[in-house]
Every structure is written in C-alpha cells, then in structure tokens.
Amino acid sequence: MPLHRVDQARQYAPDDLYALPGSFEPLPRYRIPEGTMPARAAYQLVHDELLLDGNSRQNLATFCTTWAEPEVQTIMAEALDKNLIDKDEYPQTAEIESRCVHILADLWHAPDGSSAVGCSTTGSSEAAMLAGLAMQRRWRARRRAAGQSTERPNLVCGPVQVCWEKFGRYFDVELRQIPLLPDSLTMRPEQLADYCDENTIGVVATLGVTFNGEYEPVAEIAGALDELQQRTGFDIPVHVDAASGGFVAPFLQPDLEWDFRLERVKSINASGHKFGLSPLGVGWAIWREAAYLPEELVFHVDYLGGDMPTFALNFSRPGGEVIAQYYNLVRLGRDGFTAVQEACAKVAARLADAIAELGPFSVLHDGRSGLPAVCWTLTRQPRPDSDDWTLYDLSERLRLRGWQVPTYPLPADRSDVAVQRVVVRHGVSRDLAELLLDDLKAALTDIRRRHLSGAEQQPGFHH
C-alpha cells in the first residue's frame, strides 16, 4: 500500500471552491477587505448568501416581472455597457427608446398627427413624478400669467400608490386623497367637486388601483371635470396612473375609454416592468402633445457629445431594460400581449372562484375586469379584542410554504377592513395557482385546529 505525503494531498485543496482563499471567513460587512479574492470564490459566496432571499415566483404581492424568456436575459447581458443617457455614443439605443415612446403613444390613442412626446424612466414612480412636475409647472405658469398666487398647489386623487405621496412631499404639493365611500373601492366622480379648486394642478385617475386591482372610471372622472369647468371655469387636467393597466387595458378591454381618446387626459405613465413584461427598471411617461410638457423641465446636455435633451430625476442609467421592452413589443405584438394577459385573467378568475368557495372569504375583485388580480376579505372582521384568527394569521401560515400573500387595511375611511391580494402576472401559471390553493386550504385547516386547541401558532419567516 503506497504512502501519501500530507503536503502532496494539500496541494489539491485549493481546487475545491470552498477551500479557495477568502472562503474561510465570513464576508465583509462594514469594511472593504485588504486583499483580493478569486472571482470564482467571490461569486459563489455572494451567490450562496442570495439563496436566503425569497423565491420571487412565489411573491404574489408584487406587480413586477419575475419571469423572462432566455432571449431577454441574453439581450440584457449584451446591453450591460450601454448608458441610456449617452445618446451620442449609443444612438441606436436612443432610437429604440424613441420607437417605444411612439408605439405606446399609438397604443394609448394619441390623436393622429399629434406631437405626442414621452420618455423612459426607471419605473412608474419616476414617471409619475415627472408628470406631476409638468402639471405643477403648467398650473404655475397659468397663475403667474393671470397675476394670481402660486402658493399651495394641490393634487387630487383617490387611493394611490406611495409614489404620489412622495411627489407631494418632495415637491411641496398638497395631496388631497379622496376617502372611499362605503360601497366603493375607488374614487368616485361625484366626489371631485368637493376637493378641486383654483389651486388644483390636476386629478390623478388610477388604471389599476394597487390595493385591489380595480380600474377607476377615467371617462366618468373626465366628464365630472368637464361639468366642473362649465360651472366654475377651473380647467383641471387628468393624469392617468396606468402603472399596471396601461399594458393590460389595450389588450383585455380595448373598447374601454381611459386614455388619450379623452380630451381631458393630458398625460399617462406606465411600468414596463409590470404587465409590460420587461425586467425591473423601466417605466414610461407620455404626454398627448408637446405643449403639456413645459420646455423649462427639459435639460440640454452637451458634455457627453452632441446635444441631448433629457427629462429625468437621475442621469446615467442602463439601456438594457428599454431594449428589453422593445424586444417584448416586437416579439409578442398585439396578439401576443393579448394572449399573455388573457391567460393571466383566466388564472385570476379560477383563483377567485375557488377562494369564494372556501367559505370564510368575500371576493372584492375577481380579475374578470380591471387587472388580473384577486382581492378578498373575511366575511366577518375580527374584533381587536378577540382571539379570532385573522388574515394576518393566514399570511403567516402561507409564508411557511414560501408564498408571499400580503394582508393590509383598505385606504382612508375603510381602514377597518383588512384584505388580501394576489397579483396574477406573467409566469403565475394555472399549476402554480392550484398549488397555492392546496396550501391555502391546508393553512386554513391548521389555523382552525390551532385556535380550537389553543395551541400556539409558530410565526413564519419575514423577508
């Protein structure tokens, strides 16, 4: 039997990934390390830490894209070095961005021959703030021209995503959020007159309310503002926050008038990385005519070469997401987007029907209109001082199986009602929905058993 020297055996140890230099210590947390680490080891150790994140495909709270075709991943990698702001260096990426703007303006029925303008953004939040700034500046210019005060501008809306609260706080605009009526989950047109005045820079109508998935009645809102103008002279524009619905309504509800078919709608924002099916980091802001985007907000930059007009809250950003958006538009076309969104709506309807049959739930939105999402509440609302189980308990049990199903209260004047919501986006298949239903039934059985026996419920992990 041959003898082996220990030092000869050790010379092979560095070939093992977890024996490479740097793999014997925890990764740095507060200081940059003094030395280097092999790329292979650095990648694997960071990769291993990321295994502790949740599975994004099971995150049914998010509207954002969590699945993409391999070709999208390839084109994103190929665009790794493309800086979208540098239009002189990357003119074809700039051309692709322009094509997307024109395609979306047409999709949202910009008037024929109009001078519709727009830009890509890092998401709908930035797009919304840019649209808000345009409304604020146009209102201010009108007031100054009339010799009137420009103090205390306000923006009127219903239940909105937090980006609008940020806009109000960051840019010193009063956000007037209309509370929900007892029989409604959206802003109602008849409420507008009590909240609008000469200082109102605009009204935000949401096409796909975050809390429940319903569309606000944009055409009725525009009509109510037409009547208000006849009575008071207040000419108040409508901005449509179509963060999700902008890539759903044109394909699932093509006859619904919510966009530039309505004269009062002056601007629209949408998220390419939601139902636009693109990777995270792209949104769109479109104005029906160039006149509705004040020139003072557009900067012209020449120090990267050429003359680059830019309207954004940041500067350099990757071009890959915009390129991926264009890929999706040409890859799927109208027929493909329709097929994808119809599949999502069918899964949502199946989920809604099954949840309604479970007994303790009342479905508030079933995905057959509005967004492909399902929102429900308990048929009875537990009292704060009772030991009845709640939707929050159900969310905890579902987390044990990896599902992220959010529980939260409804907005103003309905905050006593807690709801749950599932977003059925691209990649949430019928099979995944059935697995969720199986786990939902098991969680209900377990919760009821624990409450009957008085056993303590073990909390799930919070991401």
C-alpha positions in Angstrom: 0.0 0.0 0.0 1.6 3.3 -1.1 2.2 6.1 1.4 1.0 9.6 0.6 2.6 12.7 2.0 0.2 15.1 3.6 1.6 18.2 1.9 1.1 16.4 -1.5 -2.6 15.9 -0.7 -3.0 19.5 0.4 -1.8 20.9 -2.9 -5.1 19.8 -4.4 -7.2 21.5 -1.8 -7.3 25.0 -3.4 -9.1 23.4 -6.4 -12.1 23.0 -4.2 -14.3 26.1 -4.3 -14.8 26.3 -0.6 -11.1 25.9 0.1 -10.0 28.9 -2.0 -8.5 31.9 -0.3 -11.1 34.1 1.4 -13.7 31.3 1.8 -12.7 30.5 5.4 -14.0 33.8 6.8 -17.4 35.5 6.8 -17.9 38.0 4.0 -17.0 41.6 4.9 -19.9 43.6 6.4 -18.6 47.0 7.4 -15.1 47.5 5.8 -13.6 46.8 2.4 -11.1 43.9 2.7 -7.4 44.5 2.4 -6.7 41.8 -0.1 -8.3 40.2 -3.2 -10.4 37.1 -3.6 -10.6 34.8 -6.6 -13.5 35.7 -8.8 -14.9 32.2 -8.6 -15.0 32.3 -4.8 -16.4 35.8 -4.6 -19.2 34.9 -6.9 -20.1 31.6 -5.1 -20.1 33.2 -1.6 -22.3 36.1 -2.7 -24.5 33.7 -4.6 -24.9 31.5 -1.5 -26.0 34.5 0.6 -28.6 35.3 -2.0 -30.1 31.8 -1.6 -31.6 33.2 1.7 -33.8 35.6 -0.3 -37.4 34.5 -1.0 -38.5 32.9 -4.3 -39.7 35.7 -6.4 -42.0 33.5 -8.4 -44.0 32.8 -5.2 -44.2 36.5 -4.3 -47.8 37.1 -5.2 -47.7 40.6 -3.7 -45.6 42.2 -6.4 -46.8 43.5 -9.7 -43.2 43.3 -11.1 -41.9 40.9 -13.7 -40.3 37.8 -12.1 -40.0 35.6 -15.3 -38.4 36.4 -18.6 -37.5 34.5 -21.7 -33.9 33.4 -22.1 -33.5 35.8 -25.0 -34.4 38.7 -22.7 -31.6 37.7 -20.3 -29.2 37.5 -23.3 -30.1 40.9 -24.6 -29.8 42.4 -21.2 -26.3 41.0 -20.8 -25.3 42.3 -24.2 -26.5 45.8 -23.2 -24.6 45.8 -19.9 -22.3 48.7 -21.1 -25.0 50.9 -22.7 -25.7 54.1 -20.8 -29.1 55.3 -21.9 -28.4 58.9 -21.3 -25.4 58.9 -23.7 -27.4 59.1 -26.9 -24.3 60.3 -28.9 -22.4 57.1 -28.1 -25.4 54.8 -28.3 -27.6 56.3 -31.0 -29.4 53.0 -31.8 -30.4 52.6 -28.1 -31.8 56.1 -28.3 -33.6 55.2 -31.4 -35.2 52.2 -29.7 -36.3 54.3 -26.8 -37.9 56.7 -29.3 -39.7 53.8 -31.1 -41.1 52.6 -27.7 -42.5 56.1 -27.0 -44.2 56.3 -30.4 -45.6 52.7 -30.1 -47.0 53.5 -26.6 -48.5 56.8 -27.7 -50.2 55.0 -30.6 -51.3 52.1 -28.3 -52.9 54.7 -25.9 -54.6 56.5 -28.9 -52.7 59.7 -29.1 -54.5 61.9 -31.7 -53.5 61.3 -35.3 -50.8 63.8 -36.3 -50.3 64.9 -32.7 -46.9 65.9 -31.4 -47.1 63.4 -28.5 -43.8 63.2 -26.6 -42.5 61.0 -23.9 -39.5 59.4 -22.2 -38.5 56.2 -20.5 -37.8 56.3 -16.7 -36.6 53.9 -14.1 -40.2 52.9 -13.3 -43.7 54.3 -12.9 -42.7 56.2 -9.7 -40.3 58.4 -11.5 -42.7 58.7 -14.5 -45.5 59.8 -12.1 -43.3 62.4 -10.5 -42.3 63.8 -13.9 -45.9 64.0 -14.9 -46.7 65.7 -11.6 -43.9 68.2 -12.2 -45.3 69.0 -15.6 -48.8 69.6 -14.2 -47.3 71.8 -11.4 -45.3 74.0 -13.8 -48.2 74.5 -16.3 -50.5 75.5 -13.4 -47.9 77.8 -12.0 -47.3 79.4 -15.5 -51.1 80.0 -15.9 -51.4 81.5 -12.5 -48.5 83.9 -13.0 -49.8 85.0 -16.4 -53.0 85.9 -14.7 -51.3 87.7 -11.9 -52.5 85.2 -9.3 -50.8 83.5 -6.4 -48.9 80.3 -6.9 -48.9 79.2 -3.3 -50.4 76.0 -2.1 -50.9 73.9 -5.2 -52.8 70.7 -4.7 -53.2 67.4 -6.5 -56.5 65.4 -6.2 -56.6 61.6 -6.3 -58.2 58.5 -4.8 -56.3 55.6 -3.2 -52.9 55.9 -4.9 -49.5 54.2 -4.8 -47.0 55.8 -2.4 -45.1 57.5 -5.3 -47.8 60.2 -5.3 -47.4 60.8 -1.6 -43.7 61.2 -2.3 -44.4 63.6 -5.1 -46.5 65.8 -2.8 -43.9 65.8 0.0 -40.8 66.2 -2.2 -42.2 69.0 -4.4 -44.4 70.8 -1.8 -47.8 70.0 -3.4 -50.8 69.2 -1.1 -52.1 65.7 -1.9 -55.8 65.6 -1.5 -56.7 61.9 -1.3 -60.4 61.4 -1.6 -61.7 58.8 1.0 -63.5 55.7 -0.1 -67.3 55.6 0.1 -68.8 52.6 1.9 -69.9 50.9 -1.3 -66.8 51.7 -3.4 -63.1 50.7 -3.6 -62.2 53.6 -5.9 -62.5 57.3 -6.1 -66.0 58.3 -7.4 -66.6 61.1 -9.9 -69.3 62.7 -7.8 -66.7 63.3 -5.0 -64.4 65.5 -7.1 -66.2 68.8 -6.8 -65.6 68.9 -3.0 -61.9 68.5 -3.4 -61.0 70.6 -6.6 -60.4 74.3 -6.6 -58.4 77.0 -8.5 -55.2 75.6 -6.9 -55.7 72.1 -8.2 -52.9 71.3 -10.7 -54.6 68.0 -11.8 -56.5 64.9 -10.9 -54.8 61.5 -10.9 -57.1 58.6 -12.1 -55.6 55.2 -11.4 -56.0 52.4 -14.0 -55.4 49.5 -11.7 -55.6 50.5 -8.0 -52.8 48.9 -6.1 -55.0 47.9 -3.2 -57.5 45.8 -5.1 -56.8 45.8 -8.9 -59.9 47.8 -10.0 -59.8 50.5 -12.6 -61.0 53.9 -11.6 -63.7 55.3 -14.0 -61.5 57.6 -16.0 -64.1 58.6 -18.6 -66.6 59.5 -15.8 -63.9 61.4 -13.9 -63.1 63.4 -17.1 -66.8 64.1 -17.6 -67.2 65.3 -14.0 -64.3 67.7 -14.5 -65.9 68.9 -17.8 -69.1 69.8 -15.8 -67.0 71.4 -13.0 -65.2 73.6 -15.6 -68.6 74.8 -17.0 -69.7 75.8 -13.5 -66.5 77.3 -12.2 -64.1 77.9 -15.0 -61.5 75.5 -13.4 -59.7 73.7 -16.3 -58.2 70.8 -14.5 -56.2 68.2 -16.5 -56.3 64.4 -15.8 -53.2 62.3 -15.5 -53.8 58.6 -15.7 -51.6 56.5 -13.5 -51.6 53.3 -15.6 -48.7 51.7 -13.9 -50.2 48.3 -14.4 -53.3 48.9 -16.5 -51.5 50.6 -19.3 -50.3 47.3 -20.6 -53.5 45.4 -19.7 -56.5 47.5 -20.9 -55.4 47.9 -24.5 -55.4 44.1 -24.8 -58.1 42.9 -22.4 -60.5 45.9 -22.5 -59.7 47.5 -25.9 -63.1 49.4 -26.0 -62.6 51.0 -22.6 -62.0 54.7 -23.0 -59.4 55.7 -20.4 -56.5 57.1 -22.5 -55.9 59.9 -25.0 -59.3 59.3 -26.6 -60.5 61.5 -23.7 -59.5 65.1 -24.4 -59.0 65.9 -20.7 -56.4 63.2 -20.4 -53.1 65.0 -20.9 -50.5 62.5 -19.7 -50.1 58.8 -18.9 -47.5 56.8 -17.0 -47.0 53.1 -17.1 -44.5 50.5 -15.8 -42.7 48.5 -18.4 -41.5 46.1 -15.7 -45.0 45.2 -14.5 -47.6 44.0 -17.1 -45.2 45.4 -19.8 -43.3 42.1 -19.1 -39.9 43.7 -19.0 -37.2 43.3 -16.4 -37.1 45.6 -13.4 -36.1 49.2 -14.0 -38.2 50.7 -16.8 -41.2 52.9 -16.9 -42.8 55.3 -19.4 -44.3 58.8 -19.3 -46.2 60.1 -22.3 -47.9 63.5 -23.0 -50.6 63.8 -25.6 -48.9 66.9 -27.0 -45.5 68.6 -26.5 -47.3 71.7 -25.1 -48.2 69.7 -22.0 -44.5 69.1 -21.2 -43.1 72.5 -20.2 -39.8 73.2 -22.0 -38.3 74.5 -18.8 -38.2 71.0 -17.4 -36.1 69.7 -20.3 -32.3 70.0 -20.0 -29.9 70.0 -22.9 -26.6 68.4 -22.2 -23.5 68.6 -24.4 -20.6 67.3 -22.3 -21.1 63.7 -23.4 -21.0 64.7 -27.1 -23.9 66.1 -29.2 -27.0 67.9 -27.8 -29.0 65.6 -25.6 -32.4 66.7 -24.3 -33.2 64.9 -21.1 -36.1 64.9 -18.7 -35.5 62.7 -15.7 -34.8 62.8 -12.0 -31.5 61.0 -12.5 -28.9 60.9 -15.2 -26.9 57.8 -16.2 -28.9 54.6 -16.2 -28.7 51.3 -18.1 -30.3 50.9 -21.5 -30.9 47.2 -21.3 -34.4 47.5 -19.8 -35.6 49.8 -22.6 -34.1 47.4 -25.2 -35.9 44.5 -23.5 -39.1 46.5 -23.6 -38.7 46.9 -27.3 -37.9 43.2 -27.7 -41.2 42.4 -25.9 -43.2 44.7 -28.2 -41.8 43.3 -31.4 -41.6 39.7 -30.1 -45.2 39.5 -28.9 -47.1 42.1 -30.8 -50.7 42.9 -30.1 -51.8 39.2 -30.5 -49.0 38.0 -28.1 -49.7 40.6 -25.4 -53.4 39.8 -25.7 -52.7 36.0 -25.2 -50.5 36.6 -22.2 -52.9 38.9 -20.4 -55.9 36.7 -21.2 -54.0 33.7 -19.7 -53.4 35.8 -16.6 -57.0 36.9 -16.4 -58.2 33.2 -16.7 -56.0 32.1 -13.8 -57.2 35.0 -11.7 -60.8 34.1 -12.4 -60.1 30.5 -11.4 -58.4 31.6 -8.2 -61.3 33.9 -7.3 -63.9 31.3 -7.8 -62.0 28.7 -5.7 -61.4 31.2 -2.9 -65.0 32.2 -2.8 -65.9 28.5 -2.4 -63.7 28.1 0.7 -66.4 29.7 2.9 -64.9 32.4 5.1 -64.0 34.8 2.3 -65.8 37.5 0.3 -64.1 38.3 -3.0 -63.9 42.0 -3.7 -62.1 41.8 -7.1 -62.1 38.6 -9.2 -59.8 39.6 -12.1 -62.6 39.5 -14.7 -62.4 43.2 -15.1 -59.6 45.6 -14.2 -56.2 43.9 -13.5 -55.6 40.1 -13.5 -55.6 40.1 -9.7 -57.8 38.7 -6.9 -58.6 40.7 -3.7 -60.7 39.3 -0.9 -61.6 39.8 2.8 -63.0 37.7 5.6 -66.8 37.5 5.7 -66.5 38.7 9.3 -64.0 41.3 10.5 -62.4 40.1 13.8 -62.7 42.5 16.7 -59.4 43.9 18.0 -60.0 42.4 21.5 -61.0 39.0 20.3 -58.8 35.9 19.7 -60.4 35.0 16.4 -58.0 34.3 13.6 -57.3 37.0 11.0 -56.0 37.3 7.5 -52.6 38.2 9.1 -52.6 34.7 10.6 -53.3 33.2 7.2 -50.4 35.2 5.6 -48.0 33.8 8.3 -49.1 30.2 7.6 -48.7 30.7 3.8 -45.2 32.1 4.4 -44.1 28.8 5.8 -44.6 27.3 2.3 -42.8 30.3 0.7 -45.9 32.2 -0.6 -46.0 36.0 -0.2 -49.7 36.9 0.0 -50.0 40.4 1.6 -52.5 41.4 4.1 -53.2 45.1 4.7 -56.1 47.5 5.6 -58.0 49.4 2.9 -57.3 53.1 2.5 -59.0 56.1 4.1 -62.4 55.6 5.7 -62.3 51.9 5.0 -59.2 51.1 7.1 -61.3 48.8 9.4 -61.4 46.3 6.6 -58.3 44.1 6.1 -57.8 42.4 2.7 -55.5 40.0 0.9 -54.5 40.3 -2.7 -52.8 38.0 -5.3 -51.4 39.5 -8.5 -51.6 37.1 -11.4 -48.8 38.2 -13.6 -46.9 36.6 -16.4 -45.5 33.3 -15.1 -48.2 32.7 -12.5 -49.5 29.6 -14.2 -52.7 27.6 -13.6 -50.5 24.9 -12.0 -48.9 27.4 -9.5 -52.4 28.7 -8.7 -53.6 25.2 -7.9 -50.5 24.7 -5.6 -51.4 27.9 -3.9 -55.0 26.8 -3.4 -53.8 23.5 -1.9 -51.6 25.4 0.6 -54.3 27.9 1.3 -56.7 25.0 2.2 -54.0 23.4 4.4 -53.3 26.7 6.1 -57.0 27.2 6.9 -57.2 23.7 8.4 -54.2 24.3 10.5 -55.3 27.7 11.7 -58.7 26.4 12.7 -57.2 23.4 14.5 -54.8 25.6 16.4 -57.5 28.1 17.5 -59.8 25.3 18.6 -57.0 23.6 20.6 -55.4 26.7 21.9 -52.0 25.7 20.5 -49.5 28.5 19.9 -49.0 29.3 16.3 -45.4 29.4 15.1 -44.6 32.5 13.1 -43.2 32.3 9.5 -40.1 34.0 8.3 -40.4 37.6 7.3 -38.4 38.8 4.2 
